[in-house]
Amino acid sequence: MYKKDFEIRWSDVDGNGHLANSAYLNFMSHTRVGFLNEHGFSMKKLIEYGIGPVVFSEQIHYFKESFLGQTLTVTLNVAGLSDDGMFFKFEHNFYNQKGKHVATCDILGAWMDLKTRSLTLLPEYLKDLVAKFPKSSNYKILTKEDTRQSGKRPRDIIIKELQNG
């Protein structure tokens, strides 16, 4: 399990005085970047290979409020990878300074070629690194079908409908 600690700042709270939804996303993103850096996926290495991570979905469940000045520990567990390394699933958990579980989030994503803007397989060097990622107790091998489980599909709208309100 990978972890990072964050102090909740003034800019992290919303009008209700608790940690804003957007702050949860920012803390998770910062945690993922730290994890990837620690496991050989530095920004320099990603630029060298012309790839980057892309998130398909983030499903957050909130259990307790968190407030200004509190410290949160955000963890990352690798909950799934595809055999070819293209798809990944990370589980983030948030704990307050008393060890209480305040939120959890499952993130599903893949690797994207930054030139073609399409999903891509990992180069062998990075695929070997992914294979060494520490895995969670609920780890599963992902397939393309796992990325479609929500049943959500794009549905374009006719521009005239937007203009007519």
Secondary structure, DSSP 8 states (H G I E B T S, - for coil): -EEEEEE--GGGB-TTSBB-HHHHHHHHHHHHHHHHHHTT--HHHHHHHTEEEEEEEEEEEE-S--BTT-EEEEEEEEEEEETTS-EEEEEEEEE-TT--EEEEEEEEEEEEETTTTEE----HHHHHHHHTS-EEEEEEEE-GGGGGTT--------HHHHHH-
